[in-house]
């Protein structure tokens, strides 16, 4: 990181600066651009020829963004983390030559953002907006009107994703959106919204007909409206998923390839207004369906899909044999028999995700070797009947790259012995498992090229196990980039110092609720400078509720330490308080962000603050 010395940099030859800057990544270029005129010119020159720019991991302010985009007239695809941007920044990034625009963590925009995009970006093919906080002073109809204006301006739009995050959003914002969609639309992702609105809108887009008669007679021919009929990917976050909604979608979107539905009911749905086997069976009318995700969140109440049992899953598996990806969350009455039918009927299945399944046991995977599918990603989070036997059976899937067994408390060391034989495994979640240091020793000497490892809540893991993991002769010591050691009571400075010393590739480290971690660990991590020493610098560090960390962390941040750090979770640590942290003078560290609220790494909901 360049610190001061602007006048000296002004005197350096332009060719020398250009030669240095071309070796930096995009985020580093954005950081050095505001330092001085010479660097700003050279960085802008290096960025001006890019047709694709992704700043999702770096939240720029308006001045940095202006320096980055000012001279670029060839940019076609732009992804921005908009946490520090507001309406005044739209004139900088919204250009007519853009074809793809992704705006993440929009916390400061008003509804005017919709009108601006419609006016300034007429050639957009792909638009994604993630709005974290919306202006409560603006009525819902203002958002509706300006959203409609935007869609009238973006007549070539093929993919539209608008997601509001937070409990204050009015789901009625999307009430009439289907009626204003351009006819080119193929991908539609919206939320949150009322299920009855999308059902009604789909019905009303069919000229002279209603989508469903009260008798639900599927033999009646339907006249399709081109706008809806061309949809291939539909993703909705709803208040409640019902049979009527699913039937309305599946029996009239004949080209549908991907369907994702998630609901968050505030109370247990009435039995007559819920998803049942009948709605699940209607999915079989989508002959092109390859990806299916049905999720019931328990955020507001403990409700599940109570009226779906093995019969509904049998019908789904038999009628949708081309499924490649299945994600089912909230199916509390389905047993092993139902899940077995999916694994053995869907020969193209490569992604299988089942969460909080009360009756999913080892029996589901007993005959996995005979299943025709070739699994690449398996997620079985919080399925508490699973044991190490399932891990052993899954080790037969040699193409497996992602394995999530988080919350499966009966997975023990015996299961790790089998997992280490997976030569393509890059992501492994063992959170809450009953593994010990001996199990980590086996993992550390295995052949799996694991890049992301979660050991959160594995209470029998100690410093000794982390040493085994990183000092073993296996591949993980050379491939591990993200490590989660949260909620491990026996982890101390010894383990963290070992990570700082030999964790060459580790960039993301979570040690939240590790009460034995002190300033000694912070000093060790601060020396993990990277690059010249062959180590990669830390990018994200979660210290939430590490009570042994004191105000000395501030001194490390004010120095040249933690050069590559982009995110820091520091809530409930042992210094004098937030005010002292905010008052420190760290203005020369653009892109570094802090979170005091206990959010998971990265603050995806947008509550972080700049340092």
N, C-alpha and C positions, 0 to 999 in steps of 0.2 A: 504494500500500500504506500502510495506517495504521501509524504507528510511535509507540508510547507515547501520551501524551495521553489516557489513558482517562478521567481525572477531568473534563477539559474536554469530552469527548464526552458524558459523562453529563448535562451541563447544556444541551446543544443541544435545541431543540424536536423532539419526536417526528415531527412532520409534515415538518420539514426533512430529517431523516435518511431518512425513508421516501421522500421525493422523490428523494434521491440514490441510494438503494439500488435502486430500481426500474429504474434505468438500467444497472445492472451485470449481467454474465452470471452464470450459476449458479456457476461456479468462483470468481469474485471474491466472491460472496456468502458462499460457504463459508469463504473466507479471512478475511473481516472479522468473521464471527460470533463467534469466541472473544475478540475484543479487549476488549470491555467489555459490561456488562449491557444498556446501551441499544442497542448494535449487535446484540447477540445477539437481543434481543426483536424488533427491526425486521427483521432478516434472516429470523428464523423466521416472522414474519408474512408476509413476501414469498414465502417458500417453502411456506407451509402450504396454499396453494390449488392447488399444482401436482399434476396427475394423472400426469405423466410426468417423471421426473428421471434424467438421464444424467450420471454422474460418472466415466465411463471414462477421462477425461484428467486426473483429479485424485484422487490417493490420500488420502482423509481418514483421520485417526485417530479413535478412538472418541469423543473429546470433540467434535470438529467434527461427526461424524455425528449425535451426539445432539442437538446444536443445530439441525441441519438438519431432522431428521425428527421431533423430539419432538411438535410440534403438528399434524402432517399426518395427517389421517384419511381423505383422499380419494385418496391415492397408489395408482395401479393398475400402473404400470410403473416399475421401479427397476433401474438399471445402476450397479454399483459396481466401482471398482478397489480390491480388498481387500488390497493389499500390507501395510497397517499394521493390519489387523483380525484378531481372533482369536475364539475361541468366545464370549467375553464380550460381543461386539458383536451377536450374533445376536438377542438380545432387543430390540435397537433397530430393526433393519431387517426382521426376519421378522414380518410382520403378516398378519392374516387377510384384509384387503381387497386384498392384492396379487394380481394376475393374471399378471404377468410379472416374473421375477426373473433378473437376469444378474449373476453374481459372477465377476469376472475376477481373475487373478493371486492366487489364494488360496494364501498361503504359510504361514499360521499356524493354520489350522483343523485339527481332528482329525476323525475319522469321525463325531463327534457332530453335525457340521453336517447330515448327512443326516437323522438322527432329528429334529432341531430344525425343519427345514423341513417335514417331514411332519406334525409336531404343530401348527405355528404357521401354516402357509400352505395350508389345505385347498382354497382356491379357485384355486390356480395353474393357468394354462393353458400357460405357457411357462416353462421352467427351463433355465438354462445355467450350468454350473459349470466353471471352468478352474482345476484344482488343480495348482499348480506344484511344490510340495514336499509329500510325504505323510509321515506319521509312521511311521518304520521300526520303532518300538517296538510298534506295533499290528499284530497278525496280519491276514492278508488276509481271513480269515473274519469278522473284526469289521466290515470295510468291507462285505462281502457282506450280512451280517445287517442292518446299519443302512441300507444302500441299499434293501433289500427293505422295511424298515419305512417308509421315506420314500415309496416308490411306493404302498404301501397307504393312506397318508394323503392323497396327491394324486390323488384319483380322477378329476379332470377334466382331467388333464394331456394336452395335445395335442402338445407339442413338448418333447423332452428331449435335452439335450446335456451330456455329462460327458466332459471330456478331461483326462487326467493327462499332465503334461509332466515329462520327466526320465527317466533310464535306470533309476532305482530302483523304478519302479512295477511291481507284479505284474500281468501281463495277466489272471490268473485271477480278478481282482476281479469281472469282468462275466460269470462263467461261467454263472450262472443268471438273469441279469437279464430275459431275454425272458419267462420264466415268470411274472414278477411285474408286468409292464407293465400299466397300465390300458387298458381296451378303447378309450379315446378317442384313444390315441396315433396320430399321423400322421407325425411327424418324429422320427427317432431318430439321434443322433450320438454315437458311443462310441469310446474309444480310450485306450491301446492294449489289444488283446485278441487271443486266439488265434483264428485262422481256423477251426480245427476245432471250437471251442466254439460259435461263431455258427452254423456249418453244422449241428451236432448239435442245437442248440436249435430251429432252424427246422424241422428234421425232427420233433422231438418235440412240437411244438405242433399237429400234425395228428392228430386223434383216430383211433386204430385203423389209421393208415397210416404208412408211411415215405415221406419226401419223394422219395427217389430209390431205385430198385431198383439192384442192382449192375450191371444191364445198361444203366442210364440210358435206359430206354424212356420217352420223353416222351409217348407216346400213352396211357399209363395215366392215367385221371382221378384228380384229387387233391381231397381234402376240406379246405378252408381253415379255419384257426382265425381268428376275427374279429380277434384282437389283432394278428397279423402281417399278415393280409390287407389291413387298412386303411392300412398304411404307404404314404406317398407320397414320402418323402424319407429315404434311408438313407445315412449316412456312417460309415465304419468305418476305424480305423487298426489294421492287423493285422501279424502276424509274417510271413505270406506269403499271397499271393492264388493260389488254385488254380482249375482248371476246375470241380471239384466244388463249391466255395464259390459261384462265380458262377452256376452252373447252379441250385444250390439257391435262390439269391436270386431270380433273374430268372424262373424258371418257376413261382414260387409267390407272388410279390408282383405281381399283375397290375395294380395301381393305381399302381405305382411311376412317379414323374415325374422324380425326381432321384436319381442313384446316384453316390456318391463312395467309392472304395476306394483306400487307400494302404498299402503294405507296406514293411517295413524288414528284409529277410532278413539274418541274421547270417552266412550262408554261401551260396554259390551253390546254388539249389534243384536237386533232382534233376529230370531231364527228365520223369520220370513224375509229379512233384508240382509242377507249375508251371502258369501260365496259357498256353493255346495258342489257336490259331484256333478250336478247338471251343468253348471257353468264351466267346470273343468272339462267336461266331455265336449263342450262346444269348441274347444281349442282344436279339436281334430279336423275341423273344417278348413283350417289354415294349412294347406298342403305344402307351402314353402317355409313354414316356421322352422328355424334352426336354433334360436336362442330364446329361452323363456325364464323370466324372473318374476316370482310372486312372493311378496313380502308383506307380512303384517307386523308392524312395529308395536312394541309394548311400552312405548314411552309414556303414554297417558293412562293406560289401563292394561291389565293382564290378559286381555282377550287374545284368542287364537282362532284359526279357522276350524271351529269345532265340528262343522257339518261335512268336512271332507275326511274320508277314510280310505282304506286300501282300494276299495272299488273304484273311486275316482282316479287314483293314481294308476291303477291297471288300465283303465280306459284311455288315459292320457298317454301312457307308454305304448299302448297298442296302436293308437291312432296318430301319434307324432313320432314315428320311428326315425325321422331325419334330424332329431334334436342333437345339436353339438354342445350346447351349454344349458344346464339346468340349475336354477337357484331357487330353493324353497325355504322360507323362513316363517315360522308360526304355524306349522302343521302338527298340532299336538296329538292327534289321534292316529296318525299314520304309523304303521309298524314296519318291521324288516321286510315283510312280504312286498309292500308297496315299493320300497326303495330298490329291492332286488329286481323288480320288473323293469325299472328304468335302466339299470346297469346292463341287463341282459337283452333288452329290446332295442335300445338305441345304439346301433353299431358305430355311429359316428361321434359318440359322446366323448368330449375331451375335457370339459369342465363340469365338475359335480360339487355343488355347495349346498349343504344342509346345516342349518343352525338351530340349536336348542330343540332338537328332536328328542322327545321324552322316551320313545320306544325304539330308537335306533341303537342296535347293538353290534357286536362282532359278527353275528350271523349274516348281516348284509354282505359282508366281504369274504365270507367263507369260501365261496366258489368263484372268486374274482378272476382266477386264472382262466376260467372257461368263458368269461364274458367277452363279447366281440369288440368292445370299445377299447380305445387306447387313451387312457387318462393322462392329461398334462397338468391339470390343476384340480386339487381336491381340498375342500374346506369343510371341516366337520366341527366347527366351534361349539363349545358348550354341550356336547353330546356325552353325557356323563356315564353312560353305560359302556362306552368303548374302553378297551384295554389295550395292552401291548400286542395282543393278537391281531388287532386291526392294523397296527403299524407294520407287523410282519407280513400281512397279506398285501398291503399297499406297496411294499418293497418289490413286489413282483411286477409293478408297473414301471418298467425301465425308462419310459418317456416322461415320467413325473418331474415337473419343474417347481411346482408350488404345493406345499403341504401345510395346512393349518389345522392343528389339533389343540388350539387354545381352549382352556376350560375343560379339557378331558382329563380329569384328575387321576384316572387310573393308568395313564400311560407312564411306564416306568423305564428303567435303564435297558431292560430286555428289548424294548421296541427300538431304541436307538441303534442297537447292534445291526438291526435290519436296515434301518434308514440310511446308514452310511454307505450302503452298496448302490445308492441311486446316483449315477454319474452325471445327471442333468439337473439335480435339485439345486435351486438358487435361493428359495425362500422357505424358511421353516419357522413355524410358530408352535412353541411348546409351553406357552404361558399357563401356569397353574398345574403343570404335570408333576408327577411324583418322581422326578429324576434327581440323581445325586451327582457328586463330583466324579464318581466312577463312570457314569454315563457320558459326561462331558469329555472324559479322557478318550472314550471310544469315538465320540464325534470328532475330537481333535485329530485323531489319527486316521479318519475315514477318507473316502474318495469323493465326497459330495462337494461341489464348488459353491457352497452356500455364501450368498452375499448379504442376506438379511436374516437375522436370528433373534427371536424373542424368547426370553427366559423369565418374563415377568411373573412374579408370584411363585416361582419354584423355590420354596423356602428351604430346601435341603442343599441348595447350591451355595458354596462358600468361595472364598478367594482361591482356594486350592483348585477348585474346578475350573475357574477362569484361566488359571495358569496352564492347566492341562489342555484347555481348549486352544489357547494361542501358541503354546510351545510344542504342540504335537507335530508329527511329521506329515499330517494330512493336508488337504488342499484348502481347508477353511481358513487357515492362518494367512493365506495369500489372497483370498477372495472376499473375506468379510468386510463389508462397508457400513452396515447398520446393525447395532447391537442394543437390545433393550434388557436392562438389568433392574428394572423398577420393582419396588416392593420386595427386595431381597435383604432380610435383616442381618445376614452374615457377611455381606459385601462391605469391605473397608477400603482404606487408601491403598492397601497392597495390590488389590485387583485393579484399581483405576490406574495406578502407576505402571502396572504391567501393560495395560491397554495403551497408555501413552508411549511406552517404550517400544513395544513390538507390534502394536496394531497398525501396521503400515498403511492399510487401505481404509481404516474406519473413519467415516466422516459424520455419521449420525450416532449419538450416544445418549441413551436415556438411563439415568440413575435416580429417578424420583423415588422418594420415600426410602432412601438408603441412609439411615441415620448415623452410620459410622463413617461416612465420607466427610472429610474436613478440608481445610485450606491446602493441606498437603497435596491432595488430588488435583485441586485447581492449579497449583503451581506446576505440577507435572503435565497436565493437559495444555497449559499455556506454552510449554516448551515444544509441543508437537507442531512445529512450524511448517513442515512439509516441503514439497518441491525439492529444494537443494539436497535435503537429507534423504530423499527417496520416500518420504511419508506424505500422505495426503492430509491437508489441514482439516480440522473439525469444521463442519458447516452448520450443524444443529446440535445443541446441547440442552438437555432437560435436567434441571437441578431442583425441581419443585419439591418442597418439604424436606430438603437436605439441611437439617437444622445445624449441622456442624460447619457449614459454609458461612463465613463471616463477610464483613464489609471489605475485606482484602481483595475480593473479586473485582471491586471497582478499580483498584490499582492496575490489575492485569488488563482490564479493558481499556484503560487510559494509555497504557503503554503499547508497544508494537505487538503484544501477544494476541493470540486468537485472531490472526490476520484474516482467515477465510470465513470467520463465523458470520452466519446470516440470521440465525434464530437462537434465542436464549430463553429458557423457561426458568424463572427465578422466584416464583411466589413462595412465601413461607420459609425463606432462608434467614440465616441468623444475623442480618445487619440491621441498622437502625430504622430503615423503612424506605418506602417507595420514593418519598420526596427527595431524600438525599441522592438516590439513584438518578432521578430525573434531572436534578440540578447539576449533575456532573457534566463537564464539558467534553462531549464526545462527538462533536459535530463533524470531525474528520473521518467518521466511520459510516459513510452512506450505505444503506442496505442492511445494516445490523438492526435487529428488532428484538424486543423483549416481551415477555408475557408474565403477568403476575396472577393470572386467573386460574391456573392449574389446567389449562387446555392441553390436549395431546400435541405432540411435536408438529409444529408448522402452523398452528392456530387456523385451521381451515374455516372456522366460523368468523374470523376477522376481528378478533378483539385485541390484537396485539398493538403495541405502541412503538414508536420509533425512539431510538436512543440518540 
